[in-house]
C-alpha cells in the first residue's frame, strides 16, 4: 500500500485535489492510502469547507489552522506544522498542487526530510518573479521528484530549466521525472458539469439569463493592493455595463472585499454601490461558479483557474494581468491580456462580445489526468 499525504490549503487546491481523490476512490482503494492535510490558508467556509463538501473530498485528517498572515509568517508556520505531520505519518510521497504558500511549505517540509515530493501543475511560468506564486512554483518544482505538467508549454519550461525529459527510474530528488499529463481541473469540469446544473440555483437567485451577463473575478494582491490598478479595473467595469447594458456578476473574494472602500476613489466606490447592473455577491460555491462560467457571455479575471475554466466552457476571457501561465489560451485567440489598463479591458471585452472566439482545440488532455498521475506514482515505487 502506497501512502500519499495530500496538502491542500486554498480553494484552487481543493478543486484540483478532488480529481485525484476521486480517482483513488474509484480505482486505487487497494493500492493507495491518502492522508489529507488542510493548512487552513483559506479558513472562510465559503472559500474552503463548502468546496470540500461539494467536491466529495474526504474530510481532512488534519487541519493545521494556520490562517492569514504575511507571506513569511504564514509559510513558516505551515512548514513547522507540516513537518510534524510528515514525521508522524511517514508517507511515501507528499502530493502538492498549484502555487500557493501551502504548496511552497509542503515542498520545503517534504524535501528537507527526504520524503519525495509530487507536484501537480508543474512547469507553469508567468516569467514574473514579482508574483509570489511564481516563486512558489519554481521552488516547488526544484524540490520535486515527480512533476506533472498540464500542458506541453509547462513541460518545455521544465526542460529549459534543466530537467531531463527522458530520465529512467529509480526517480529521486537528483533524478526527477517530468510528465505532460493533462489538467486535473478538466477532469472535474467533465465529471461535475451535470451535477452543477442540477444543484445550483444561482441564475434564478440573481435573475440572470444565459449568455446575457458578464462574470468577473478579482483576487490577486497585484490588483487588490494597488489603488491605481484596482481603480482602472472597476472604472472599466462601470463603463462596460453602461455600454452593453449587461449585468456584471462579481463573486467577491475576501481580500477584494476588504479593500474596495479604502483603495477606490470615493466616486468610483459610490458608482459601484449604486450601479444596479454590477452585482457584487458572496464567494460562489464550486457548483455555482461552474454554472456562472458556463452561462456567461464573457469572463474577466485575474485567476489562473478561472482562465482555464472559461476555456473549458468555450467562453472568451479578458485576463486582468500583464502575463499568464496559460499562454496557449491566448495563442488560440480565446483570451486576451488586458492587464489593468482601462481602455484595453473595455475594447477587448467589446470585441469578444461582438466576435466571440470559435477555436477551442483540446489542449488540456482527455479528462483522465488524475488516474494517470496515480498510475505513475505507483509505478515509481
Secondary structure per residue as TSV (DSSP state, phi and psi in degrees):
chain	resnum	aa	ss	phi	psi
A	1	X	-	360.0	123.4
A	2	X	E	-86.9	129.9
A	3	X	E	-103.9	118.2
A	4	X	E	-112.1	131.5
A	5	X	E	-106.0	112.1
A	6	X	E	-94.8	130.1
A	7	X	E	-110.3	123.0
A	8	X	E	-124.3	160.3
A	9	X	-	-160.3	-29.9
A	10	X	S	-124.8	159.6
A	11	X	H	-50.5	-46.4
A	12	X	H	-60.9	-34.4
A	13	X	H	-69.6	-36.4
A	14	X	H	-61.5	-41.9
A	15	X	H	-63.0	-47.0
A	16	X	H	-65.8	-41.6
A	17	X	H	-63.7	-27.0
A	18	X	H	-59.5	-39.1
A	19	X	H	-65.2	-40.7
A	20	X	H	-75.4	-41.1
A	21	X	H	-61.1	-38.9
A	22	X	H	-65.3	-40.6
A	23	X	H	-65.2	-37.6
A	24	X	H	-61.1	-47.6
A	25	X	H	-62.0	-36.8
A	26	X	H	-86.7	-28.2
A	27	X	H	-131.9	-14.2
A	28	X	-	-131.3	23.9
A	29	X	T	-64.5	-24.5
A	30	X	T	-87.2	-13.2
A	31	X	T	-122.5	-17.2
A	32	X	E	-130.1	131.8
A	33	X	E	-109.1	127.2
A	34	X	E	-110.6	127.4
A	35	X	E	-108.4	124.2
A	36	X	E	-104.6	129.7
A	37	X	E	-118.6	122.2
A	38	X	E	-102.2	120.2
A	39	X	-	-72.7	-21.3
A	40	X	-	84.0	15.9
A	41	X	S	-59.7	-47.2
A	42	X	S	-99.3	113.4
A	43	X	-	-109.8	-6.9
A	44	X	S	-75.5	131.4
A	45	X	G	-57.8	-35.6
A	46	X	G	-66.7	-24.2
A	47	X	G	-99.1	-5.5
A	48	X	T	-141.5	-71.3
A	49	X	H	-61.2	-41.6
A	50	X	H	-63.8	-30.1
A	51	X	H	-71.1	-41.4
A	52	X	H	-59.2	-42.1
A	53	X	H	-69.2	-49.3
A	54	X	H	-67.2	-33.6
A	55	X	T	-86.6	2.3
A	56	X	T	60.7	36.6
A	57	X	-	-84.0	138.5
A	58	X	-	-57.4	147.1
A	59	X	-	-57.3	136.7
A	60	X	-	-57.5	139.9
A	61	X	S	-73.0	-27.9
A	62	X	E	-134.0	138.6
A	63	X	E	-123.9	112.9
A	64	X	-	-79.7	-14.9
A	65	X	-	60.0	35.6
A	66	X	-	-69.3	-42.9
A	67	X	-	72.7	-166.7
A	68	X	S	-87.6	144.5
A	69	X	-	-170.7	179.6
A	70	X	-	-63.3	162.2
A	71	X	H	-54.6	-48.0
A	72	X	H	-64.6	-47.4
A	73	X	H	-65.4	-46.6
A	74	X	H	-61.2	-47.0
A	75	X	H	-65.8	-41.0
A	76	X	H	-62.2	-43.6
A	77	X	H	-61.6	-41.1
A	78	X	H	-63.6	-46.0
A	79	X	H	-57.3	-47.4
A	80	X	H	-59.9	-46.7
A	81	X	H	-74.3	-37.1
A	82	X	H	-65.2	-41.9
A	83	X	H	-58.0	-41.8
A	84	X	H	-61.1	-41.2
A	85	X	H	-66.2	-43.1
A	86	X	H	-61.4	-41.7
A	87	X	H	-66.8	-32.4
A	88	X	H	-76.3	-43.1
A	89	X	H	-86.4	-29.3
A	90	X	-	51.2	58.4
A	91	X	-	-74.2	163.2
A	92	X	S	-78.1	-30.1
A	93	X	E	-144.7	150.0
A	94	X	E	-109.9	124.7
A	95	X	E	-105.3	124.6
A	96	X	E	-125.4	152.4
A	97	X	E	-128.1	138.5
A	98	X	T	70.8	-135.4
A	99	X	T	-150.2	26.7
A	100	X	S	-89.1	177.9
A	101	X	H	-62.9	-29.1
A	102	X	H	-63.2	-38.8
A	103	X	H	-62.9	-49.0
A	104	X	H	-60.6	-46.3
A	105	X	H	-63.8	-41.7
A	106	X	H	-64.0	-38.9
A	107	X	H	-64.7	-46.3
A	108	X	H	-67.4	-44.0
A	109	X	H	-61.6	-43.1
A	110	X	H	-69.3	-50.0
A	111	X	H	-66.6	-31.1
A	112	X	H	-67.8	-27.8
A	113	X	T	-110.8	21.2
A	114	X	T	65.6	34.5
A	115	X	-	-98.0	124.2
A	116	X	E	-57.8	132.8
A	117	X	E	-99.0	133.2
A	118	X	E	-112.8	122.9
A	119	X	E	-113.8	114.7
A	120	X	E	-93.9	128.6
A	121	X	T	86.4	39.3
A	122	X	T	-77.5	157.1
A	123	X	T	83.9	-4.1
A	124	X	-	-73.4	136.3
A	125	X	-	-142.0	132.0
A	126	X	-	-94.3	-16.6
A	127	X	S	61.8	30.7
A	128	X	-	-128.6	97.5
A	129	X	T	-78.5	0.8
A	130	X	T	-74.4	-18.7
A	131	X	S	-79.7	126.2
A	132	X	H	-59.8	-31.6
A	133	X	H	-63.1	-34.5
A	134	X	H	-65.2	-42.0
A	135	X	H	-62.7	-43.7
A	136	X	H	-60.1	-42.8
A	137	X	H	-62.3	-49.7
A	138	X	H	-63.0	-47.4
A	139	X	H	-63.2	-44.4
A	140	X	H	-61.3	-45.2
A	141	X	H	-58.5	-41.6
A	142	X	H	-82.8	-0.7
A	143	X	H	-100.3	-3.7
A	144	X	-	-95.9	153.4
A	145	X	S	-98.6	-40.8
A	146	X	E	-119.4	126.1
A	147	X	E	-124.5	118.9
A	148	X	E	-110.8	110.8
A	149	X	E	-97.1	135.2
A	150	X	S	-75.8	-17.2
A	151	X	S	-133.5	159.9
A	152	X	H	-66.5	-32.2
A	153	X	H	-62.3	-44.1
A	154	X	H	-60.6	-42.0
A	155	X	H	-60.4	-45.5
A	156	X	H	-67.9	-32.4
A	157	X	H	-58.9	-42.1
A	158	X	H	-65.2	-40.8
A	159	X	H	-61.3	-42.0
A	160	X	H	-65.0	-26.4
A	161	X	T	-87.4	3.3
A	162	X	T	109.0	-3.1
A	163	X	-	-73.2	136.7
A	164	X	-	-86.1	133.9
A	165	X	T	-76.7	-16.2
A	166	X	T	-129.3	44.9
A	167	X	-	-68.7	154.9
A	168	X	-	-113.9	149.5
A	169	X	S	-67.1	160.4
A	170	X	S	-77.3	141.9
A	171	X	-	-91.4	140.8
A	172	X	B	-157.7	-176.8
A	173	X	T	-59.3	-30.3
A	174	X	T	-93.4	-2.6
A	175	X	B	-142.3	64.8
A	176	X	-	-75.5	158.9
A	177	X	E	-114.3	130.8
A	178	X	E	-113.3	145.1
A	179	X	E	-134.2	149.2
A	180	X	E	-107.0	110.8
A	181	X	-	-122.7	-4.6
A	182	X	-	89.7	178.5
A	183	X	-	-112.1	125.9
A	184	X	H	-66.4	-25.3
A	185	X	H	-68.5	-30.2
A	186	X	H	-69.8	-35.3
A	187	X	H	-52.6	-47.9
A	188	X	H	-68.1	-38.0
A	189	X	H	-56.2	-45.0
A	190	X	H	-70.4	-41.3
A	191	X	H	-70.4	-39.9
A	192	X	H	-99.9	-0.6
A	193	X	H	-56.1	-52.0
A	194	X	H	-68.4	-37.8
A	195	X	H	-62.0	-39.1
A	196	X	H	-63.2	-44.7
A	197	X	H	-60.3	-37.1
A	198	X	H	-74.0	-36.1
A	199	X	H	-96.5	-13.8
A	200	X	-	-100.7	137.1
A	201	X	-	-118.9	21.7
A	202	X	H	-68.2	-31.7
A	203	X	H	-65.1	-44.6
A	204	X	H	-66.4	-39.2
A	205	X	H	-59.0	-38.5
A	206	X	T	-109.2	11.3
A	207	X	T	64.6	38.8
A	208	X	-	-96.8	140.2
A	209	X	-	-105.5	140.3
A	210	X	T	-54.0	135.7
A	211	X	T	67.4	11.9
A	212	X	S	-122.1	27.5
A	213	X	E	-152.5	163.5
A	214	X	E	-114.3	132.0
A	215	X	E	-101.4	134.9
A	216	X	E	-133.4	137.3
A	217	X	E	-132.6	139.0
A	218	X	-	-138.8	119.5
A	219	X	-	-147.2	-17.6
A	220	X	-	-68.1	139.7
A	221	X	H	-63.6	-24.5
A	222	X	H	-64.1	-22.9
A	223	X	H	-98.7	-44.5
A	224	X	H	-72.8	-29.2
A	225	X	T	-95.5	-0.7
A	226	X	-	-115.7	105.8
A	227	X	H	-53.3	-39.5
A	228	X	H	-64.7	-40.7
A	229	X	H	-68.7	-44.9
A	230	X	H	-63.2	-40.5
A	231	X	H	-61.0	-44.6
A	232	X	H	-63.5	-42.3
A	233	X	H	-63.7	-48.5
A	234	X	H	-71.9	-31.1
A	235	X	H	-63.5	-39.1
A	236	X	H	-66.8	-36.1
A	237	X	H	-65.1	-41.7
A	238	X	H	-60.5	-47.1
A	239	X	H	-66.7	-37.0
A	240	X	H	-64.8	-44.0
A	241	X	H	-71.4	-31.6
A	242	X	H	-66.6	-39.4
A	243	X	H	-72.8	-34.3
A	244	X	H	-103.9	-20.1
A	245	X	-	60.5	19.1
A	246	X	-	-93.0	137.3
A	247	X	E	-66.3	145.4
A	248	X	E	-109.4	123.7
A	249	X	E	-102.5	123.4
A	250	X	E	-124.9	94.0
A	251	X	E	-66.7	114.7
A	252	X	-	-85.6	124.7
A	253	X	-	-74.1	143.2
A	254	X	H	-52.7	-38.3
A	255	X	H	-62.9	-42.3
A	256	X	H	-68.9	-41.7
A	257	X	H	-58.7	-37.4
A	258	X	H	-68.7	-26.1
A	259	X	H	-108.9	-6.3
A	260	X	H	-54.2	-51.9
A	261	X	H	-68.4	-37.1
A	262	X	H	-81.7	-27.6
A	263	X	H	-98.9	-25.1
A	264	X	S	-83.7	153.5
A	265	X	-	-62.2	144.0
A	266	X	H	-52.5	-41.1
A	267	X	H	-67.3	-39.9
A	268	X	H	-65.2	-44.4
A	269	X	H	-60.5	-42.3
A	270	X	H	-63.4	-42.1
A	271	X	H	-60.7	-42.4
A	272	X	H	-61.3	-43.1
A	273	X	H	-66.4	-32.6
A	274	X	H	-95.0	-8.4
A	275	X	-	-78.7	110.8
A	276	X	T	-67.6	-20.6
A	277	X	T	-87.9	-4.2
A	278	X	E	-106.8	108.2
A	279	X	E	-99.2	103.0
A	280	X	E	-91.2	113.9
A	281	X	E	-120.4	163.4
A	282	X	-	-61.9	163.2
A	283	X	-	-50.6	134.1
A	284	X	-	-83.8	143.8
A	285	X	-	-67.4	171.3
A	286	X	H	-59.6	-48.6
A	287	X	H	-64.6	-43.3
A	288	X	H	-62.5	-39.9
A	289	X	H	-65.9	-40.8
A	290	X	H	-59.0	-44.9
A	291	X	H	-67.0	-40.3
A	292	X	H	-61.8	-45.3
A	293	X	H	-64.1	-42.8
A	294	X	H	-66.5	-26.6
A	295	X	H	-108.8	-4.1
A	296	X	-	-71.1	153.0
A	297	X	S	-81.9	-27.9
A	298	X	E	-157.5	147.5
A	299	X	E	-124.4	130.7
A	300	X	E	-115.6	129.4
A	301	X	E	-159.5	155.6
A	302	X	S	-110.9	10.9
A	303	X	-	-91.9	131.7
A	304	X	H	-64.3	-42.3
A	305	X	H	-63.8	-41.8
A	306	X	H	-69.2	-32.7
A	307	X	H	-56.2	-47.5
A	308	X	H	-65.9	-43.9
A	309	X	H	-62.8	-36.4
A	310	X	H	-56.8	-43.4
A	311	X	H	-66.0	-43.3
A	312	X	H	-54.9	-38.4
A	313	X	T	-95.6	10.8
A	314	X	T	60.9	44.3
A	315	X	-	-112.3	140.6
A	316	X	-	-67.1	147.5
A	317	X	E	-136.8	126.6
A	318	X	E	-99.8	120.5
A	319	X	E	-94.4	123.3
A	320	X	S	-89.1	48.9
A	321	X	S	-147.1	165.0
A	322	X	S	-83.7	-18.0
A	323	X	-	-147.3	166.5
A	324	X	-	-143.8	149.2
A	325	X	S	-75.8	-19.3
A	326	X	-	-103.9	61.3
A	327	X	H	-67.6	-20.7
A	328	X	H	-59.1	-35.2
A	329	X	H	-64.2	-41.3
A	330	X	H	-68.1	-41.3
A	331	X	H	-62.6	-31.9
A	332	X	T	-74.7	-13.9
A	333	X	T	89.4	6.0
A	334	X	S	-84.9	-13.0
A	335	X	E	-142.4	161.7
A	336	X	E	-142.3	144.9
A	337	X	E	-91.0	114.9
A	338	X	-	-108.8	-11.5
A	339	X	T	55.5	-147.2
A	340	X	T	-107.0	41.9
A	341	X	-	-96.1	113.5
A	342	X	H	-56.2	-44.9
A	343	X	H	-68.7	-40.5
A	344	X	H	-64.4	-43.7
A	345	X	H	-57.2	-46.2
A	346	X	H	-67.0	-47.5
A	347	X	H	-68.8	-41.3
A	348	X	H	-67.1	-38.2
A	349	X	H	-63.1	-45.5
A	350	X	H	-64.0	-39.0
A	351	X	H	-63.6	-44.3
A	352	X	H	-65.3	-36.9
A	353	X	H	-68.4	-35.6
A	354	X	H	-81.1	-33.8
A	355	X	S	-133.5	75.0
A	356	X	-	-63.7	147.0
A	357	X	-	-67.0	151.5
A	358	X	-	-117.7	-11.9
A	359	X	-	-102.9	111.6
A	360	X	-	-133.2	72.4
A	361	X	-	-64.1	156.4
A	362	X	-	-78.3	80.7
A	363	X	-	-95.7	-1.4
A	364	X	S	-115.5	22.8
A	365	X	-	93.7	-162.8
A	366	X	S	-112.0	9.4
A	367	X	S	82.9	12.3
A	368	X	-	-126.5	30.4
A	369	X	H	-65.4	-38.1
A	370	X	H	-59.0	-45.4
A	371	X	H	-65.9	-39.5
A	372	X	H	-60.7	-46.2
A	373	X	H	-58.4	-45.9
A	374	X	H	-67.2	-39.1
A	375	X	H	-59.0	-41.1
A	376	X	H	-71.3	-35.0
A	377	X	H	-62.9	-46.6
A	378	X	H	-62.5	-42.0
A	379	X	H	-67.3	-20.1
A	380	X	T	-86.7	-8.8
A	381	X	-	-83.3	360.0
